[in-house]
Amino acid sequence: MIKKRLIFTLLYSDNFFFQSRNFNIQKVGDISWLEKNYNFKNISYYIDELIILDISRNEKNKENFIKNINKISEFCFVPITVGGGIKSLEDAKFFLKNGSDKILINSSIFENFKIINQITEIYGEQSVVLGIDLKKIDNDYFVYSNNGQKKINQNPKKIIKNLQKSNFGELLLNSINQDGTGMGIDYSILDLLPAKFNKPLILSGGTGNFKHILEGLEKKFVSAISTSNLLNFVGDGLIKTRNKLLSEKIDFPNWDIELLQNLKSIFNDQSK
């Protein structure tokens, strides 16, 4: 049985990290702020994965982005998924060869569909997460790309069904309406999935406390919940959330924290 996962998402742009609400962004702090307020050296033992997305509205600087990713990876001992502006196989190679464990593809699903199989033929299905951003308007769902700026004129159900023809590891469904509200997850987006959808599913958008995450992880077909709410989980918020979820018998991977800490110390010593 696949274990449930708690994923934390960081939104990055031009050397700063941001809080998002309905895809309207607000600057929070740089890498130093992140280290000070989240102590990833400790928190990384209480999350299962980390997603870092470059949401820059202007031209993206991959070199600066990867420098920040590598800085985070120095004190975060979990798999890292990187996304934002991955438009070609060369983009994917750049990140996967420079510290990323997986890449997340969003807008390129609609601009260069072949990129999915091109990447997975080399790096395997497990290396690719597909992200779909959904907005609910008058009880109907619509898919948006390019940081929520471009409406895709295709039926969401058809889009997701067609995605099954390609090779990828996981699907992330994100609610633009719930994004950053802390008001809970929109589970009606699950109705957009085909009856025989067989990929691990990540839900995002609306998590404001551990109860929202608990409710999501208790859903049979949900593999993971991702939250990007920097302010609601600041300090030791993620640690407390993990412990509360464990007390509710959520079937997480059983990390040996002491062993991981020792391995990280050995790795850091060898890197000096």
N, C-alpha and C positions, 0 to 999 in steps of 0.2 A: 504493500500500500504506500502511495506517495505521501511523504510527510508534508504538513502545512508549513508555510513560511511567512515570516514578517519581513517586509522589505521597506527600506527607507530611501526616499528619492530626494536628490539635491538638484535645484534648478540654478544653472550657472549662466552668466553673461558678462563678458569683458572683465574678468578677474573678480567678480562679485557673485554672491549668492542671493537668491530672491525668494520672496514669498509670493504665491499666486492666488488670486481669487477670481474665478470665472475667466481665467487666462489674462487678467489684468495684473501686472507684476509690480512689486514694490521691493526696492533694494533693502537688504538686511545687513550684510557685512561681507568682508573678504575672508580669505583662508585663515587668517589669524583669529577673526571673530568666531569662525567655525570651531577651531581648535579650543578656544577659550570656553565657549558655551556648550560644547557637546562632548568634549573629552573622548574622542573616538578611540583612544587607546583602551578605554574601558567599555564604551558602548558597543564597539564592534563585536563583542562577545555575546551581545543580547539581540542582535539582528541577524538574519540569515543571508541577506544580500543587500547591496547598495546599488542604486541606479543614479547616474549623474547625467543630466541632460543639458546640452548647450542650447539655450532658448534665445540666443542673440538675434535681435531683429535685423541687424546689419550684417555685413560680411563676417563670417565666422573665422576666428584665428585658431586653427587646430593646434599649433605649437604652444600657445599660451594655455589652451584648454588642457592639453595633455600634461603640462607642467603642474597644473592644479590637481589633476587626477593622480599623478604620481606622488604629490605631496600628501594627499589624503591616504593613498595606499600605504604610505610609510607607517601610519598608525591605525590602519583599518584592515584587520585580518579576515575579510570576507570576500566572496566573489563580487566583482564590480562590473556592472553593465553600463555601457556608454552609448549615448544617442544624441542626435541633433546634427543635421547637415550631412548625414552619411548618404551620399548620392551615387557612389561608385564602388567597385570592388577595391580600388586603390584606397579610398577612404576607410573602408572596413579593415583592410590590411594594416593601415597606419595605426589604428587604435588597438587591434588585436595583437600587434607586435610590440606595443608600447604599454603593456600593463593591464589592458582590458580583458576580462574573461568572456564577455559577451558584448554584442552590439544590439542596439534597439533601432529599428527602422520604422519610420512613420510616413512622412510625406512621400518618400521614394516608392512606397507601395503603389502610388498612383502616377508617378512620373517615370519610373523605370522598374517595372514589375520583375523583369528578368534578374535584377540584382539579387533577389532573395536566393534563388537556386545557384547563382554564380558564387555566392559566398559560402553556402552550405556544402557545395560540391568540394570545396577546399577545406573548410573548417568544421563541417558537420552541422547537423540540425540544431544541436544544443547551443551553438554559438549565436543564434539569431532569435531575438524577441521581436514580434511585430506589435506595434502600438496603434490603436484606433481611438481617436478622440471623437466623442459623441455629444451632440447638443440636442436637447428636447425642445421642440417648438410646436405648440398647439397639439400636444399628445403624439407627435410623430418625431422620430429620431433622424438626425442627419449627421453625416460624417464630415469632419473638417480637418484640413491639413494646414501646413505652414503656420504653426503656433496658433491655430484656431482662426486664421485670417481668410482661408479659402474653403468655400463650401464645395463638397464633392457631389455632383449630381448623379448619384447612383444609390440604389436601395441598400441600406446597411446590411440587411439579411443576405442579399445577393453578394455583396462585397466579401463578407465573412465566409460564405459558402465557397466562393471562388478561391479564397486564400487556401483552402484545404487542398487545392491542386498543387500547391507549392510545398517545399520542404522548409520547415522552421520548427523551433523548439517550443515556444510559448506564445500566447496571445495576451496582451494587456489591453483591457477596455477601460477607458477613462471618461468620466462624466464631466463635461465642461460646466454644466449647470451647478453641480455639487462642488466643483473644484475650489478648495480653500475655504469653504463655508463652515466646515466642522459640524454640519447638520446631519451627517449620516450618508451612507452609500445608497445609490439608486439601483436597486436589484432588478428593476424591470428591464434593464439593458440585457439581462441574461436571456430574455425572450428572443433576442436577435440571433442567438446561436442555433445552428442546425441541430436537429435531434440527435445525430450521431457524432457530434463534435468531440474529438478525442485528444485534443492538445491541453496541456496544463494551462489554467486560466488565472490571470492576475487581475484583480479589480482595484481601481484607484478613483479617488474623488469623493470628498466628503468626510473623511475620517478626522474626528476631533478628539476622541478619547478611546480608552481601551475597549469600552462596550461596543463601539462601532466596529472595531477590528474583530472582536470576539464574535459578533453576529455574522460578520462576513466569513470568517474562517469556519464557522459551523455549517455553512452552506456546502452541500455534498460536492458540487462541481467546481468549487472555488479552491484553487491550490495555494494562492497567496493573496495577501492584502498589502498594497503599497501606500504609504503616506508621505506627502511632501510638506506636511504642516510643520514648518520650522519652529514657530512660536508656541504651539500647543504641546510640543514634546521636547522643549528646551531643557537643559540641565540633565537630570537623571530620569526624565519622563519616559524614555524608551526602555530603560532598565526596569522601572516600575511596571510598565505595560507588559513586558515579557513575563515578568514574575506573576502578574495577575492572570495572564493567559495560561501559564503553566498550571496555576492553581485551579483553573477551569478545565483541566485535562485536555488542552489542545495538543495534538500529536505533532510536536515540533521535532526537528532533528536533535538528537541528544549530544550536545557539544560537551566535551571534556575541557572545561575552561582552563584548568591548571595546565593541562597538556598543551593547549593552544598557546597559552602565554609563554611556556617554555620554548616551544617551537619558534615563536616570534622572536624571542630573545636570541636564540641561536642564529636565526636568519639575519637579524640586525647586526650581530657581531661579525658574521661572515661578509656582510655588505660593506663594512667599514674599511 
